Amino acid sequence: MTIQQFIDGRLVPSASDDTLAVHNPATETVMDQVPRGAPEDVNRAVTAAHRALASWRALTTVERGRYLLAIADELERRGEEIVRLTSRNNGKPLAEARIDLGDAVATYRYYGEHAEALLDARQNADVAVAMPGYASRLRLEPVGVAALIVPWNFPLVTTAWKLAPALLAGCTAVLKPSEVTPLPEMVMAEVAETVDLPAGVLNIVNGTGEHVGAPLTIHPDVAKVSFTGSNPVGAQVMRAAAADARNISLELGGKSPIVVFEDADPDQAVEWIMAGIFFNAGQICSATSRLLVHESVAEAVLPRLKAAAEALALGDPLDEATEMGPLTTRAQYDKALTYFRQAVSENLVCLTGGTASNRAHGYFVAPTVYTHVPTDSRLWREEIFAPVLCTRTFASEDEAVALANDCAYGLAATVVSADTERAHRVADRLEAGHVWLNGPQVILPETSWGGHKASGIGRELGPWGLHAFLEVKHVSYPR
């Protein structure tokens, strides 16, 4: 059965008869068919969103927040069903899929529970002005119809990060899921119907970037484009939006460092290194794929890291014992193998991995660690989006910071040190949008998500995620 489009509150056939196969990456079997999509689908969805905009923005912030809380409740109610669907379509282990569901639920709850504090408390606030006899007040108003373009590596999560603040702001939305992982995303159509979300407030258009994404970014009734994905596609979105000076947010790539100082506990450091690069099989924009380890502790850390990587349980994502699943797509699998060949051509030292898995089916690759990687290596500088870690040693704090910041990206970083004062000092010097100290990559909905340099434009989550969907207006008048 072919997945349909969700437009104006109901499931409808796509204007295109062409379809693409949706695969289970662990078995390479076809799970379903997704429409290629067409500009006509986009136009119908944007028209519905535009028609629903006036009545949706007329609701109070608290009323819109109640819908978000209802969405959170419904996702939670259907939890295990969604978890298993995510594991089958994306390839991530059940434990990771449960974390994803929890992150999505927490995002809807955050914006729903804090609706008044995030928006109403600032609405019509007086602005202090120096000119005698004048006053001004602040208005925060929805930007309009929002196009939300999300990737395949975190279905439901990146959608929540965009959709929850967009709806709270008073925007209506057209969501374009990845054609690779549409199945978890289409649950949102059923959720919208269950919570009686007004028709047209959320529309979901399935299809390719060419046939859906591109027309969506240039539609004249789309006021805001929020995109998460690769830098090359992000550049295309930015060029398209530039023609009409369209409001845009971009969450792009990363090549994040994890810095381990000499006073770190080697076993604890390895645990955080592993989580930073092998979660979701390395298919995470904030993956700490560059390990900088102090030269005095490297001999203790690296053998432990090798043993831990080789002990990772690869297998069926639906098996509770599985710790790492396959890469999500054939293209990503082929890309990883290309980098393995590049490593051989560069004569890199492979501590472990560097090969495809020996499993008969599925897009599995071995957890991989390279040591003493030169800073001009392609593997050191380019985002691989696979379970591939490159390591180097350093001798001083200044050297570690310089190596960490010598990168085109600036999304995230981790610092591991028993000296908390030093950890905070180093964090303040790192060029990254989010830095974790002595811990895993915990995503807190109250904090921002986004990066410096080539990692994107704008922020998601927290009040900053809400601001991305608001326009600022000041009303000034004589007293």
N, C-alpha and C positions, 0 to 999 in steps of 0.2 A: 504494500500500500504506500502511495506517495504522500509525504508530508504536505500539508496545505499551508496557505497563508492565513494569518489572523488579522483581519481588517475590519474596523468599525464594529468590534465586539463579536465577530463570528468567524468561524473557519470557512474559507472560500478557496476554490481551485485557483491555481496560478494562471496568469495570462499566457505563460509559456508551457508548452507540452514537453519540453526537454527536461530531462532529469539527470541527476548525478547520484552515484551509489554512495551510501553511508556505510563505512566499514567498522567492524570490530577489530581494533589494532592488535589484539592478542591472538586472534585466530585468522585474520585476513578475510573473514566471511562478510557478506553483505547483510546489513541489518535492516536497511530501509532505503528509500529513494527520496531525495530532496529536490525541489524544483530548481532549475537554473535561474528562475526569476526573470522579470522583464521590467522595463521602465513603466509600463502600464500598472504593474503591481505597486510600484513606488508611488505613482501619482494617486492611485486610489487610497493608499495608506496615508499619504500626506494630506490629501483632501479631507479624510476622516478626522485626522488629528487637528487640522486647522478648524474644522467645524466644531469640534468638541472643546476648543481652547477657551472660549469666552465663559462657558458655564463652569468649566473646571477651575479656572483662575478665580471665579466669583465665590467659590467655596472658601470657608475660613481655613486658616492654616491648620487648626486643630482637626477639622473635618478631613482634610487631606491626609493628615497624620494618622487618623484612625484607619484609613484604607491601608496604609503601610503596615500598621500593626496587624491588620487582618491578613495581609499577604504573609507576614512572618509566621503567624499562627498556622496558616494553611501549608506553608512549606514544611514547617515542623511536623504537622500532622502526617504528611505524606513522606516523611523523612527517609525511611529505609528504601522505599520504592525509588525515590530520586537518587539516592546514593548508588544503588545497584545499576540504575540506568546510566549514571555518570561513569561508573567504572567500565561498563561495557562499551560505551561510545568513545570515551576519552582514553581509557587504558590505565587510569590511576588506581592504585590499590584501594580497597574499601575504607581503610583507616584514613587515607588522604581525602577520599570523597566525602567522608563524614566531617572532616575539618572544613572542607569547602562549603558544605551545606551550613555548618555552624557560622562561618564567616558571612554568608549571604543573609541568614536570619538575623544575625547581630546588626548588620547594616540597616535592614528595614526597621528593626526595633530602635536603633539609635535615632534615626531621623523621625520615626513616629513618636517616640517618647519625649524627644527634645524639640518638638515642633515650635512651641511657644518661645522657648529660650533662644532658638536659632534664628527665628524670623520675627515673630510678633513683638518681642522685647525691643527690637531695633526699629520697628516700623513707625514712621512719623516722628522719630526722635529729633529733638531740637539740636541744631548745629550752632555752636558758638561762632559768631562773626564779629569782626573788629569794627565794621562800619556802624557809626551811631544811627539809630533809628531804623535799622533793618534786622530782619530775622530770617531764618531758613530752617526747613525741616527735611528730613531724609525719607525717601521712598525706595523700597526694594521691590522690584516688579519682575515677573517671569519674562525670560527672554523670548519665549514663543514656542513654536514647534521644534523639538530637539531630535536630531538624528543620532542614534546611539549605535556605533559600529564596534562589535566586540570580537575578541579572538577565540581560538579553540582550546587554549591551554587551561583556562579556568572558567568553563561555562557556569552560569548562574552567579558566580562571584563578581566578575567584572560587570555583568549586567546589573547586579544589585548596586554596585558602586556608582553607576550612572543613573539608573532608573529611580532609585529611592530619592536622591536629592532633586532630580528633575521634577518628579511628581510633587514633592513637597513644595518646591518653588512655585508651582502653578503651571508648569509646562506640560504639554502633552508630548507623546513620544512615538517615534518609529524606530523599532529595534531591528538591526540586521545582525543575526547570529552568524557565526562561521558556518559555512556549508559542510564543514568537517564534523562538527559536534552540534547538530541542530536538535537532537532528541531531548537533552535536559532543558534546553532553552524553551522548547515548545510546551513544557510543563507550565510555563508562565501564562500561556493562553488559557489553560484550564484553571489556573489559580485566579486569573482575572475574572473569569466567568463565575467562579465559586464565590468570590468576595463581592460580586456585583459592581465591579469597577465600571463606571459609565462607558458606554460604547465610544470608541475613538480615542480614549485617553491613552491606551497602549495598543499599538499595532506592531505585528511581527511579520517582517517580509524576508523570506528565505531566498537564497540565491548567491550567485558569485559576486565578486567585487566589480567585475566588468558590467554585469547586467543589473545589479541592484545597488551596490555600494557607490559606484561612480554617479549614477543618476540621482541618488539620494543626496550626495554632497553638493550638487548644483541646483537642486530643486528651488524655485523662487520662493516657496512658502516655508522652507526650512530656515530657521533663524540661528540655530546652533548646531554645530557638528562636534561630537565627542567621540574620538577614535582611540582605540588601543590596538596595537599591533606592531609590525616591523617598521624600521626606519624607511626603507624604500617606499612602502605603501603610504606611510605617514607623510612623506614628502609629496606624493601625488595628491593626497587629500588636502594638504596645505596649499598646493598650487591651485587646485580647483576652488577652494574657499577664497583664495586671494582675489579672484576675478570680481567678486561682489563684496569684498571686505567682510566676509561672513565670520561671526564669532566662532572660535575654534579652540578645542582642547586636544592635546596629543599626549598619550602615554606610550612611550616607545621602548627602545632596547636598553640593555645594560651589559656591563662587563665588570661586575662588582668585586671589590676586594674583601678578604677576611684577613685581618692582621693579628698574628699570634705572637705575643711577647714572651720573653725568656722566663717570666715568673708564672706563666700559665700552667695549670695542671694538664699534663699531656692527654690523659684519658678524657677529661671534660672537653678539652679543645677538639679532640677528634670527633666527639659526639656532635658538636656544633658545626664543625667543618662538613661532616657527612650530611647533616640536615640542610645545610646551605647549598649543596651542589646536587644531591641525589634525590631530594624531594621532587615529586612529579617528573622523575627521570631527567632532571636538569632543565625541563621546559618551563622555566620561570624567568621573567625579565630581571628579577632581582637576584638571581642565582649568584652566590659568591664563588665565581668560577676562577678567581685568581687568589691563590693562597700565598700570603707573605708571612714567613715564619722566621723568627729570630734564629740566627745561625747556631746559638748555643743550645737550643731546644729541638732543632730539626731532627737530630739523630734519635730523639725519644718519640717525636710526633710521627714521623713518616712511616716507620715500620708498623706502628699501631694503625695508622690510616690505611696502609696496604692490607693488613689483616681484616680490618672492618669492612673495607670495600669488597674484598673477596668473599666475605661471609654474608653479604647482602642476599636475601632470598628473592631471586627473580622468578616470576611466574604468573599464573592466571590472576588477574586483578580481583576476581571474585573469591579467591581463596584467602581466608583471613590470615594465613601465614605469610602471604606475599608482602615483601617490603618495597619492591620496585617493579613497576610494570613496564610495558613496551613504550616506545615512542608512539605518538598519536597518529602519525601519518607516514606513508611510504616515502614522501618527499623528505621528511625530517630524518628518517632512517638513512636514506641515501646521502643526505648532507653530512650526517655523522661519519659515515664510512669515508666520505671524501676528505674530511679532516683527519681521520686516522691515516689515510694515505699521505696526506700533507705532512703529518708528523714524521712518518718514515722518511720522506724526502728531505726533511729538515734535520734528520738524525737526532730527534728528541729522545730523551731517556724516558722510557715507559716503565713506571713503577708497577702498574697493573692495568689490565684491560687492553684497550686499543684495538678491539676486535668486535665483530658481531657476536651475539650469543649463539650457542650451538643448538638452540631450540629449533624444532622442525618448522614451526609456524610463528608468525607474529613479528612485529618490528622491534625486536629486543636487541640491545647492545650491552656490552659489559660495562660496569662502572669503571671509569678510566681515570688514572692519575699520571701526569707527566711531571718530572722534576727538572730543576735547573733550566727552566725554559727561558730563552733569551727574550728580552723585551721587544725585539723587532719581529718575533715569530708571529705568524698569522694566528696561531692558536692562542697566543697571549693577548692579542689586540682585538680579535673579532668575536662577536657573539655567536656561539655555536648552537645553543639551545638543545643541549643533550647532556648526559651525565659525564662531562669531561672537565677535569680540574687540572689547571696548570699551577705549578708552584715555583717559588724563588725564595732564597734566604735574604735576610738583611742584617745589618750590624748595629744600626742606631735608629732612634725614633725618627729623626729627620729623614733618614733614608727610606724608612717604611712609608712615611707620609708622602714623600716625593714619588715613590713607586706607585702607591695607591692612586694618587691624583694624576699620574701620567696616563691618561685614558680619555678617549673621545666621549665616554659616557659618564654619568654621575647620578645613578639612580639610588643605590644603596651601598651599605658597607657594614661590616661587623668588626668589633675590636674585642680581643680576648686578653685580659691582663688581671692579675691579682691586685694591682695598684689601681684602685678606682679613680683616684685623682688623675693619673696618667691616662686611663681609658677615656675619661671625659675630655681631657685636654686634646687628645688625638682626635676624638670625634668632632670637636669644634674646628679642627684643621682640615678635615676630609671634605672633599667636594662631592657631596651626596645629599639626596633629598631625605633619606632616612638612614639612621645609624643605630645598630643594636649593640649593646654592651653586655658581654658575658651572658649570652643567651641565644635562643633560636630566633627565627624571623617571625615573631608574633605580630599579627596585623591587628591594630586597635582602631575601631571605627572613629574614635575621637581624634585621632592624629591624621596628618595628611599623607597622601601617597602621590608621588611624582618625583621628577628628577631634575638635576642640573644638566647643562650642556646638551648633548645630542639625545638625552633621555626623555626629552619632551617639553611641552609647554602647558603650564597650568598644574592644578592639583586636584586630586579626588579625596573623598572621605573628609570627615570633620566639617567644620563650618566652611572650610575652603572649597570642599566639594559642592556645597550648596551655593556658594557665591558664583561658581562657574555657570549656573543656570539663572542668575539674576542680573537684571540691569539696575543701575543706580540712577536715581532721579533726585534732584533737589528742587524744592519749591521755595523761592525767596520772595519776600514781600516787605513793604514798610510796616513798622509797628503801629 
